Amino acid sequence: MPVGLGPLPALHPVSGFRLGIASAGIKRVGRKDVVVMEAAQGSSIAGVFTRNAFCAAPVTLCRQRLTGSPQYLLVNTGNANAGTGKPGMQAAERTCEALAEKVGCEAAQVLPFSTGVIGELLPADKVIAALPAALADLAEDNWAHAAEGIMTTDTQPKGCSRRIEIAGQVITITGISKGAGMIRPNMATMLGYIATDAPVAQPLLQALLREAADLSFNRITIDGDTSTNDSCMLVATGKADIPLIDSPEAQGYEELATAIKDVMLTLAQAIVRDGEGATKFVTIRVNGGANNDECLDVAYAVAHSPLIKTALFASDPNWGRILAAVGYAGVPDLDVEKIDVYLDDVCITRQGGRAAEYEESQGARVMGQSEITIRIELGRGEVSETLWTTDLSHEYVRINAEYRT
């Protein structure tokens, strides 16, 4: 069951951005598994992608085409089209060419995205056959249906929407994401799409997306695996009647950046809350680091430890496992006598050893909660970093053992 992830909230339409959903039957007959997104002409589009060297064919095409003038996004689920070599690239290109022919644009203006099983060739004919229905379904208020259409092992659709005011005009930011396993994005998420009607110059939009991803999708991990297909896109249609935002000093930039970061953080945390088999939503906060890298090294060591994750699932306050992970994180010249560790507000270790006032019942109380914060004070400097992760349950093993059956 997802942890604290409620029903999909109201998702406001974004002027100049339409979404259409259809069924190609890629993995299951009748499943809505193809989504077409259309950005108004002149929109700015930014993207960040997986750093996995074995990236999927659609990721390669997106990277090549992002610097052009893309207008359409074509998404399929049920098949990752990764590890498929030249035939996979040809299949991705065919789907883009088919969509381009139907809408009257260049194939290079179509960005493809795939998610699902790795190592199986994309059934391009099925995707192409579903395009007329997806195009006929295009509408600005289709965000909720699109959130369902991009799901794979997700148990619930994920979306977020905000409205702000700039120069007397209401500006909308709406986004959806999918992902529940194979999550250590190292760039974005499995798939994420955010759009706004604000006019934003593309170079600034790209810089904003990278900054926002580093504060959200790059700070979540479920199992430490980086997907071959991770992609996150940010679209600015420019339909709002305000001056172009072309620099961080431009009117409205700070308000817009804050709202986009908020939407992306909400979407990223929703992925953790829906982690495969997750029963705990865990915040890991590392304070007092000398630099960001060592804070992240410690946080990821704790977040990825199977022993810690299984202790979280069992609600077992086995704090020795946390100390062990901090110790092997690779921080140079680590002085363990300066380290304090907390479960929520309960100090479990002080100066490298068990806190004198700590009682096992206190730790058990915190570990029994569905939402937990593990706070580590390094005592080395002023830098802090935060990650969000889950426990590791029997259900995670079952889901991934049966993924292809």
Backbone hydrogen bonds, N-H to C=O, Kabsch-Sander energy under -0.5 kcal/mol:
donor,donor_aa,acceptor,acceptor_aa,energy
3,V,273,R,-2.8
4,G,2,P,-0.8
6,G,4,G,-0.8
12,H,10,A,-0.6
14,V,140,E,-0.5
15,S,13,P,-0.6
17,F,14,V,-1.9
18,R,38,E,-2.5
19,L,139,A,-2.4
20,G,36,V,-2.7
22,A,34,V,-2.4
24,A,22,A,-0.5
24,A,31,R,-0.5
25,G,31,R,-0.8
31,R,28,R,-1.9
33,D,22,A,-1.1
33,D,31,R,-0.9
34,V,22,A,-2.0
35,V,75,V,-2.5
36,V,20,G,-2.8
37,M,73,L,-2.9
38,E,18,R,-3.0
39,A,37,M,-0.5
39,A,71,Q,-3.0
40,A,16,G,-2.5
43,S,40,A,-1.9
44,S,236,A,-2.6
46,A,234,L,-2.8
48,V,232,C,-2.2
50,T,230,D,-2.1
51,R,185,P,-0.5
55,C,52,N,-0.7
56,A,228,T,-2.3
57,A,81,N,-1.7
60,T,56,A,-1.8
61,L,57,A,-2.1
62,C,58,P,-2.6
63,R,59,V,-2.4
64,Q,60,T,-1.8
65,R,61,L,-2.1
66,L,62,C,-1.6
68,G,65,R,-1.6
71,Q,109,Q,-2.9
72,Y,109,Q,-2.4
73,L,37,M,-2.6
74,L,111,L,-2.8
75,V,35,V,-3.1
75,V,73,L,-0.5
76,N,113,F,-2.1
77,T,33,D,-2.0
78,G,115,T,-0.8
79,N,115,T,-1.5
80,A,117,V,-2.2
81,N,117,V,-0.6
81,N,120,E,-0.6
88,G,84,T,-1.4
89,M,85,G,-1.6
90,Q,86,K,-2.6
91,A,87,P,-2.1
92,A,88,G,-2.2
93,E,89,M,-2.5
94,R,90,Q,-2.3
95,T,91,A,-1.9
96,C,92,A,-1.9
97,E,93,E,-2.7
98,A,94,R,-2.3
99,L,95,T,-2.1
100,A,96,C,-2.7
101,E,97,E,-2.2
102,K,98,A,-1.6
103,V,99,L,-1.8
104,G,100,A,-1.7
105,C,100,A,-1.9
109,Q,106,E,-2.0
110,V,107,A,-1.8
111,L,72,Y,-2.9
111,L,109,Q,-0.5
113,F,74,L,-2.6
115,T,76,N,-1.3
115,T,79,N,-0.6
119,G,82,A,-2.7
120,E,117,V,-0.6
124,A,122,L,-2.0
126,K,123,P,-0.8
127,V,123,P,-1.6
128,I,124,A,-3.0
129,A,125,D,-2.2
130,A,126,K,-1.1
130,A,127,V,-0.7
131,L,127,V,-0.6
131,L,128,I,-1.1
134,A,130,A,-2.0
135,L,131,L,-2.8
136,A,132,P,-2.2
137,D,133,A,-1.0
138,L,135,L,-1.2
139,A,19,L,-1.5
142,N,139,A,-1.1
146,A,142,N,-2.3
147,A,143,W,-2.4
148,E,144,A,-1.3
149,G,145,H,-2.1
150,I,146,A,-1.3
151,M,148,E,-1.3
158,K,177,S,-0.7
160,C,175,G,-2.2
162,R,173,I,-3.0
164,I,171,I,-2.4
166,I,169,Q,-2.6
169,Q,166,I,-2.4
171,I,164,I,-3.4
171,I,169,Q,-0.5
173,I,162,R,-2.7
174,T,195,A,-2.4
175,G,160,C,-2.7
176,I,193,Y,-2.4
177,S,158,K,-1.6
178,K,191,L,-2.3
180,A,181,G,-0.5
184,R,182,M,-0.6
184,R,225,D,-0.6
191,L,178,K,-1.5
192,G,231,S,-1.5
193,Y,176,I,-2.7
194,I,233,M,-2.4
195,A,174,T,-3.0
196,T,235,V,-2.4
197,D,172,T,-1.2
200,V,198,A,-0.7
201,A,245,I,-2.3
205,L,201,A,-2.4
206,Q,202,Q,-2.7
207,A,203,P,-2.0
208,L,204,L,-2.5
209,L,205,L,-2.4
210,R,206,Q,-2.1
211,E,207,A,-2.1
212,A,208,L,-2.8
213,A,209,L,-2.8
214,D,210,R,-1.9
215,L,211,E,-0.8
216,S,212,A,-0.5
216,S,213,A,-1.0
218,N,213,A,-3.1
219,R,216,S,-2.1
220,I,217,F,-0.7
221,T,388,W,-2.0
222,I,183,I,-3.1
223,D,183,I,-0.9
224,G,183,I,-1.1
227,S,182,M,-0.6
227,S,225,D,-0.6
231,S,189,T,-1.0
231,S,190,M,-1.1
232,C,48,V,-2.4
233,M,192,G,-2.7
234,L,46,A,-2.4
235,V,194,I,-2.6
236,A,44,S,-2.8
237,T,196,T,-2.7
237,T,235,V,-0.5
238,G,198,A,-1.0
240,A,197,D,-3.2
242,I,240,A,-1.9
245,I,199,P,-2.6
246,D,244,L,-0.9
250,A,247,S,-1.8
253,Y,250,A,-1.9
256,L,252,G,-2.6
257,A,253,Y,-3.4
258,T,254,E,-2.4
259,A,255,E,-2.0
260,I,256,L,-2.6
261,K,257,A,-2.5
262,D,258,T,-2.0
263,V,259,A,-2.4
264,M,260,I,-2.6
265,L,261,K,-2.4
266,T,262,D,-2.2
267,L,263,V,-2.3
268,A,264,M,-2.5
269,Q,265,L,-2.7
270,A,266,T,-1.7
271,I,267,L,-1.3
272,V,268,A,-1.4
273,R,269,Q,-2.6
274,D,270,A,-1.2
275,G,272,V,-2.1
276,E,180,A,-2.6
278,A,275,G,-2.9
281,F,370,S,-2.9
282,V,280,K,-0.6
282,V,389,T,-2.8
283,T,372,I,-2.9
284,I,282,V,-0.5
284,I,387,L,-2.8
285,R,283,T,-0.6
285,R,374,I,-2.5
286,V,284,I,-0.5
286,V,385,E,-2.8
287,N,285,R,-0.6
287,N,376,I,-2.8
289,G,383,V,-2.8
295,C,291,N,-1.4
296,L,292,N,-2.6
297,D,293,D,-2.7
298,V,294,E,-2.0
299,A,295,C,-2.4
300,Y,296,L,-3.0
301,A,297,D,-1.9
302,V,298,V,-2.0
303,A,299,A,-2.7
304,H,300,Y,-2.3
305,S,301,A,-0.6
305,S,302,V,-0.7
309,K,305,S,-2.6
310,T,306,P,-2.3
311,A,307,L,-1.7
312,L,308,I,-2.4
313,F,309,K,-1.7
314,A,310,T,-2.0
315,S,311,A,-0.5
315,S,312,L,-1.0
316,D,311,A,-2.8
318,N,316,D,-2.6
319,W,317,P,-1.9
321,R,318,N,-1.5
322,I,318,N,-0.5
323,L,319,W,-1.9
324,A,320,G,-2.2
325,A,321,R,-2.0
326,V,322,I,-2.3
327,G,323,L,-2.2
328,Y,324,A,-1.6
329,A,326,V,-0.9
334,L,331,V,-0.9
336,V,334,L,-0.9
338,K,335,D,-1.9
339,I,336,V,-1.4
340,D,377,E,-1.8
341,V,349,T,-2.1
342,Y,375,R,-3.1
343,L,346,V,-2.6
344,D,342,Y,-0.6
344,D,373,T,-3.4
346,V,343,L,-2.6
347,C,345,D,-0.7
348,I,341,V,-2.5
348,I,346,V,-0.7
349,T,341,V,-1.7
350,R,353,G,-3.1
352,G,339,I,-2.6
353,G,350,R,-1.5
355,A,348,I,-2.1
358,Y,355,A,-1.4
362,Q,359,E,-1.5
363,G,359,E,-1.3
364,A,360,E,-2.5
365,R,361,S,-1.8
366,V,362,Q,-1.8
367,M,363,G,-2.7
368,G,364,A,-1.2
369,Q,366,V,-1.9
372,I,281,F,-2.1
374,I,283,T,-3.1
375,R,342,Y,-2.3
375,R,373,T,-0.6
376,I,285,R,-2.8
377,E,340,D,-3.1
378,L,287,N,-2.8
378,L,376,I,-0.7
380,R,288,G,-3.2
381,G,288,G,-1.0
383,V,289,G,-2.4
385,E,286,V,-2.1
387,L,284,I,-2.6
388,W,219,R,-2.0
389,T,282,V,-2.8
391,D,280,K,-0.6
392,L,309,K,-1.6
397,V,393,S,-1.3
398,R,394,H,-2.2
399,I,395,E,-2.9
400,N,396,Y,-2.1
401,A,397,V,-2.2
402,E,398,R,-1.8
405,T,402,E,-1.6
